[in-house]
């Protein structure tokens, strides 16, 4: 975690150690809904091991928003930041191990240490940039271009996540996903 955070923004090692020491380890079995619609995200998570997905349900069909895995943050960011009920799910796809920090502790540490606040702002900026890029791809790219962009950015997920879930994430029909997967080299 220390290495990951240091890449986002340099923070005095003493302050960073103080921040990291407040996080606690948390284990969750596979196929566990960690946050459901209507629940408020009380923790920010840092993934040590495992894969998670966040998704909406509409007419009993999953619409996948994101996958998280090590090393990255996980949770329902807008629910955590605003302390309002989530509109979607966070679920583990595999057994998962996290470090987690409560909203209250996180706020207190940001108030106490300005560099931690800056670090978290930088992380939020990167998250926003990623979401805007994803939105652009979904709006402007055809299915083949979405598939190619994803294959270039995250080829490792083809072996870690079901193709059904990847198709949902890319907003591609499963049969079209299968055709693209079998014809495009990556």
C-alpha positions, -999 to 999 in steps of 0.1 A, spaced: 0 0 0 28 24 9 44 20 -26 11 25 -43 2 57 -23 37 70 -28 33 68 -66 1 89 -63 17 117 -43 49 119 -22 41 122 15 66 123 43 72 87 54 63 94 90 29 109 81 23 81 56 32 54 82 8 71 106 -20 71 80 -14 34 69 -12 22 105 -49 32 110 -61 8 83 -72 -27 94 -72 -60 75 -105 -73 64 -113 -107 47 -144 -113 26 -154 -147 10 -162 -148 -28 -197 -139 -40 -203 -116 -10 -223 -84 -14 -202 -59 5 -225 -29 -2 -260 -30 -16 -283 -2 -29 -297 18 0 -266 11 23 -241 38 29 -205 30 23 -188 34 57 -153 23 46 -127 29 20 -110 -3 9 -75 -10 -5 -74 -43 -23 -46 -66 -12 -60 -98 -29 -90 -108 -49 -113 -93 -75 -145 -73 -70 -172 -58 -92 -196 -30 -88 -229 -31 -107 -265 -19 -111 -294 -42 -114 -321 -33 -140 -349 -58 -147 -327 -84 -130 -299 -78 -154 -264 -68 -141 -248 -37 -156 -212 -38 -145 -196 -4 -137 -161 -14 -126 -138 -42 -115 -113 -36 -86 -82 -57 -78 -48 -53 -62 -33 -28 -60 -62 -4 -60 -89 12 -39 -124 -3 -38 -158 6 -25 -187 28 -36 -168 61 -39 -197 85 -42 -215 69 -12 -183 70 8 -175 106 -1 -210 119 5 -221 95 32 -253 89 13 -270 56 3 -254 37 -26 -274 32 -58 -256 0 -67 -238 -31 -55 -202 -40 -46 -196 -77 -46 -165 -99 -44 -159 -122 -73 -132 -141 -55 -121 -145 -19 -108 -110 -11 -85 -94 14 -85 -57 20 -71 -30 42 -100 -7 52 -105 26 69 -137 41 83 -150 74 69 -147 90 104 -110 80 107 -103 90 72 -118 124 77 -99 129 109 -66 120 93 -72 143 64 -79 171 88 -49 164 109 -24 159 80 -27 182 50 -5 159 28 -30 130 33 -58 153 21 -37 161 -10 -29 125 -15 -66 116 -14 -75 145 -37 -49 132 -62 -64 97 -60 -99 111 -65 -86 131 -96 -72 99 -111 -105 81 -104 -124 110 -121 -101 109 -152 -106 72 -155 -144 75 -153 -145 102 -179 -123 81 -202 -146 51 -197 -177 73 -203 -161 86 -235 -154 50 -247 -189 39 -240 -204 69 -258 -181 73 -288 -165 39 -295 -182 11 -315 -181 -24 -299 -149 -35 -316 -131 -3 -306 -143 -7 -270 -131 -43 -270 -97 -34 -284 -92 -5 -259 -101 -28 -230 -78 -56 -244 -50 -31 -246 -56 -16 -211 -65 -47 -191 -56 -80 -209 -51 -98 -177 -88 -96 -168 -97 -120 -197 -83 -148 -176 -96 -135 -142 -131 -125 -148 -160 -143 -166 -165 -133 -202 -202 -127 -193 -191 -100 -168 -166 -85 -192 -193 -83 -219 -216 -65 -195 -188 -41 -185 -181 -33 -221 -218 -31 -230 -214 -58 -257 -238 -86 -262 -223 -119 -251 -224 -135 -286 -206 -104 -301 -181 -105 -272 -173 -141 -280 -168 -134 -317 -145 -105 -309 -126 -125 -284 -120 -153 -309 -110 -130 -338 -90 -102 -323 -54 -110 -313 -41 -93 -282 
